[in-house]
Amino acid sequence: MPELKSKLVSRGPLDPQEAEWKTLVKTTYLDPNGIQRTWESAERLTRPASSAVDGVGVLTILHKSTGPELLLQKQYRPPINQMVVEVPAGMVDAGETVEECAVRELKEETGYVGVAEKTSPIMYNDPGFSNTNFNLVHVNVDMSLPQNQNPQPELEDNEFIDCFTLPLSSLYEDLKRLEREGYAIDAGVGSLAEGIEVAKRFKL
Amino acid sequence: MPELKSKLVSRGPLDPQEAEWKTLVKTTYLDPNGIQRTWESAERLTRPASSAVDGVGVLTILHKSTGPELLLQKQYRPPINQMVVEVPAGMVDAGETVEECAVRELKEETGYVGVAEKTSPIMYNDPGFSNTNFNLVHVNVDMSLPQNQNPQPELEDNEFIDCFTLPLSSLYEDLKRLEREGYAIDAGVGSLAEGIEVAKRFKL
């Protein structure tokens, strides 16, 4: 098991009066037969009015002499009390575009300076459960730039993130290995790896 | 915009006393510096004690004369009041394996009879927000079987699902088109499409 640098103390129900970041929502709707139904869901309270999404994920592929590698990080996530393998990510600030957010978060979390190249459709994490969503922004990092020679993250005092890379060619098998070692796999990274395997299998 | 077969009536805060399916959770933990912090998250109340995951996604690729196509569905999702493009999916029943769940949900939601072939790592949808998770189960559908000639879904009376397929080779562009047409894209499908594009670009 990976060393848990953080340690669970307790877990229990959250009083919604006390909640600052997340909330429960009740939706009432008419189904296609005109029958009125209700649905429970959860939301972040932090999405800026200026933004269509909560946050971004950053897809950065580093061109190494041995082949392309995906930039990843390991981060303790309290909701599951595990170290999670995920792409750099963060919440959109008010007035910020998703591309600006991606470049900023990449710099803060990994130290790399990059340029946003391409933005995915809006992705809904789990639309039967919540409205949480993000854009995956492809950020190109020019490894020949002086500022990318020895990148230094600029983490906030409640952020503890370890950066690493995995070869794209073996991403799926490496995620399976990391799961066996006790890491949790973020669905965005896992589904990306599944897509690579599908493309290989069908020679797309 | 796609025709919304369902219609939003109202949306508001959900009283946790009334909540049957979802809940808010407060986690208290020590960070790597020994500082005590708290974290808000959301959970499903429905995960069986027998299961490590809430549910499954089903990856089924149909072998058509024109090439491989991914089996997808369009479903109204109240948390975002949109029609969502997603893979067949569902919640694990008590005592059921994820593979059994995948074969059952595929039959119920699409009518296809299949065999589970491969199971992904456990995927966490949004581990900074919730503990919700799933396995992506690859289910093989033999199109030569009589029962797969004219598949008939067996939907519950609150389920309204339209099945369709998209060619794997153009999945990303087709998702972009569906987004322009007003559909929301589930992150699992979107990230799978991103993976296919990455594999093509780097000739993996």
Contacts between the chains, C-beta under 8 A, distances in Angstrom:
chain1	res1	chain2	res2	distance
A	5	B	31	7.7
A	5	B	32	3.8
A	6	B	29	5.2
A	6	B	30	6.2
A	6	B	31	5.4
A	6	B	32	6.0
A	7	B	29	6.1
A	7	B	30	4.4
A	8	B	27	6.9
A	8	B	28	7.8
A	8	B	29	5.3
A	9	B	28	4.2
A	9	B	29	5.6
A	9	B	30	6.2
A	9	B	36	6.6
A	10	B	27	7.6
A	10	B	28	4.7
A	11	B	25	6.2
A	11	B	26	7.2
A	11	B	27	4.9
A	11	B	28	7.4
A	12	B	25	7.2
A	12	B	26	6.0
A	13	B	16	7.3
A	13	B	23	6.5
A	13	B	24	6.9
A	13	B	25	6.7
A	13	B	26	7.1
A	14	B	24	3.9
A	14	B	25	5.6
A	14	B	26	3.9
A	14	B	40	5.7
A	15	B	26	8.0
A	16	B	13	7.3
A	16	B	16	5.7
A	16	B	24	6.3
A	18	B	26	7.7
A	19	B	24	6.0
A	19	B	40	5.7
A	20	B	40	7.0
A	21	B	40	4.6
A	22	B	24	6.1
A	22	B	40	4.6
A	22	B	41	6.7
A	22	B	42	5.7
A	22	B	129	7.1
A	23	B	13	6.5
A	23	B	24	7.5
A	24	B	13	6.9
A	24	B	14	3.9
A	24	B	16	6.3
A	24	B	19	6.0
A	24	B	22	6.1
A	24	B	23	7.5
A	24	B	24	6.0
A	24	B	42	7.3
A	25	B	11	6.2
A	25	B	12	7.2
A	25	B	13	6.7
A	25	B	14	5.6
A	25	B	79	7.1
A	26	B	11	7.2
A	26	B	12	6.0
A	26	B	13	7.1
A	26	B	14	3.9
A	26	B	15	8.0
A	26	B	18	7.6
A	27	B	8	6.9
A	27	B	10	7.6
A	27	B	11	4.9
A	27	B	78	4.2
A	27	B	79	6.6
A	27	B	81	7.4
A	28	B	8	7.8
A	28	B	9	4.2
A	28	B	10	4.7
A	28	B	11	7.4
A	29	B	6	5.2
A	29	B	7	6.1
A	29	B	8	5.2
A	29	B	9	5.6
A	29	B	76	7.9
A	29	B	78	5.3
A	29	B	81	7.5
A	30	B	6	6.2
A	30	B	7	4.4
A	30	B	9	6.2
A	31	B	5	7.7
A	31	B	6	5.3
A	31	B	158	6.6
A	31	B	160	6.5
A	32	B	5	3.8
A	32	B	6	6.0
A	32	B	160	5.2
A	36	B	9	6.6
A	37	B	78	7.9
A	37	B	158	6.3
A	39	B	78	3.6
A	39	B	79	6.7
A	40	B	14	5.7
A	40	B	19	5.7
A	40	B	20	7.0
A	40	B	21	4.6
A	40	B	22	4.6
A	41	B	22	6.7
A	41	B	78	6.9
A	41	B	79	3.6
A	42	B	22	5.7
A	42	B	24	7.3
A	42	B	42	3.5
A	42	B	129	7.6
A	42	B	130	6.7
A	43	B	79	7.8
A	44	B	129	6.7
A	59	B	194	7.0
A	59	B	198	7.8
A	61	B	198	7.3
A	61	B	202	7.6
A	67	B	202	7.8
A	68	B	202	5.0
A	76	B	29	7.9
A	77	B	124	7.7
A	77	B	127	4.0
A	77	B	128	5.7
A	78	B	27	4.2
A	78	B	29	5.3
A	78	B	37	7.9
A	78	B	39	3.6
A	78	B	41	7.0
A	79	B	25	7.2
A	79	B	27	6.6
A	79	B	39	6.7
A	79	B	41	3.6
A	79	B	43	7.8
A	79	B	127	5.8
A	79	B	128	6.9
A	79	B	129	6.9
A	79	B	130	5.8
A	79	B	131	5.0
A	80	B	124	6.2
A	80	B	127	5.3
A	80	B	131	5.0
A	80	B	133	7.8
A	81	B	27	7.3
A	81	B	29	7.5
A	82	B	127	7.7
A	84	B	124	6.5
A	84	B	127	4.9
A	86	B	127	7.4
A	120	B	190	5.9
A	120	B	194	6.2
A	121	B	175	5.5
A	121	B	176	5.8
A	121	B	179	4.3
A	121	B	185	4.5
A	121	B	190	5.7
A	122	B	179	6.9
A	122	B	184	7.0
A	122	B	185	6.6
A	123	B	185	5.9
A	123	B	186	7.3
A	123	B	187	3.7
A	123	B	190	4.3
A	123	B	191	6.8
A	124	B	77	7.7
A	124	B	80	6.2
A	124	B	84	6.4
A	124	B	184	5.3
A	124	B	185	6.8
A	124	B	186	5.7
A	124	B	187	5.9
A	125	B	125	4.6
A	125	B	126	4.2
A	125	B	129	7.4
A	125	B	187	5.0
A	126	B	125	4.2
A	126	B	126	6.6
A	126	B	130	7.5
A	126	B	132	5.3
A	126	B	187	7.7
A	127	B	77	4.0
A	127	B	79	5.9
A	127	B	80	5.3
A	127	B	82	7.7
A	127	B	84	4.9
A	127	B	86	7.4
A	127	B	184	6.4
A	127	B	186	6.2
A	128	B	77	5.7
A	128	B	79	6.9
A	129	B	22	7.1
A	129	B	42	7.6
A	129	B	44	6.7
A	129	B	79	6.8
A	129	B	125	7.4
A	129	B	130	6.9
A	129	B	132	5.5
A	130	B	42	6.7
A	130	B	79	5.8
A	130	B	126	7.5
A	130	B	129	6.9
A	130	B	130	6.9
A	131	B	79	5.0
A	131	B	80	5.0
A	132	B	126	5.3
A	132	B	129	5.4
A	133	B	80	7.8
A	133	B	187	7.7
A	134	B	187	7.5
A	136	B	190	7.3
A	136	B	191	7.1
A	136	B	194	6.0
A	158	B	31	6.6
A	158	B	37	6.4
A	160	B	31	6.5
A	160	B	32	5.2
A	168	B	198	6.5
A	168	B	199	7.7
A	168	B	202	5.9
A	168	B	204	5.9
A	169	B	204	5.4
A	175	B	121	5.5
A	176	B	121	5.8
A	179	B	121	4.3
A	179	B	122	6.9
A	184	B	122	7.0
A	184	B	124	5.3
A	184	B	127	6.4
A	185	B	121	4.5
A	185	B	122	6.6
A	185	B	123	5.9
A	185	B	124	6.8
A	186	B	123	7.3
A	186	B	124	5.7
A	186	B	127	6.3
A	187	B	123	3.7
A	187	B	124	5.9
A	187	B	125	5.0
A	187	B	126	7.6
A	187	B	133	7.7
A	187	B	134	7.5
A	187	B	187	6.5
A	187	B	188	6.3
A	187	B	191	7.1
A	188	B	187	6.3
A	188	B	191	5.0
A	189	B	191	7.9
A	190	B	120	5.9
A	190	B	121	5.6
A	190	B	123	4.3
A	190	B	136	7.3
A	190	B	191	7.9
A	191	B	123	6.8
A	191	B	136	7.1
A	191	B	187	7.1
A	191	B	188	5.0
A	191	B	189	7.9
A	191	B	190	7.9
A	191	B	191	3.4
A	191	B	192	5.0
A	191	B	194	8.0
A	191	B	195	6.7
A	192	B	191	5.0
A	192	B	192	7.5
A	192	B	194	5.6
A	192	B	195	4.1
A	192	B	198	6.9
A	193	B	195	6.4
A	194	B	59	7.0
A	194	B	120	6.2
A	194	B	136	6.0
A	194	B	191	8.0
A	194	B	192	5.6
A	194	B	195	6.2
A	195	B	191	6.7
A	195	B	192	4.1
A	195	B	193	6.4
A	195	B	194	6.2
A	195	B	195	2.0
A	195	B	196	4.5
A	195	B	197	7.7
A	195	B	198	7.2
A	195	B	199	6.9
A	196	B	195	4.5
A	196	B	196	7.4
A	196	B	198	6.2
A	196	B	199	4.5
A	196	B	204	5.9
A	197	B	195	7.8
A	198	B	59	7.8
A	198	B	61	7.3
A	198	B	168	6.4
A	198	B	192	6.9
A	198	B	195	7.2
A	198	B	196	6.2
A	199	B	168	7.7
A	199	B	195	6.9
A	199	B	196	4.5
A	199	B	199	3.4
A	199	B	200	6.2
A	199	B	204	6.8
A	200	B	199	6.2
A	200	B	204	6.0
A	202	B	61	7.6
A	202	B	67	7.8
A	202	B	68	5.0
A	202	B	168	5.8
A	204	B	168	5.9
A	204	B	169	5.4
A	204	B	196	5.8
A	204	B	199	6.8
A	204	B	200	6.0
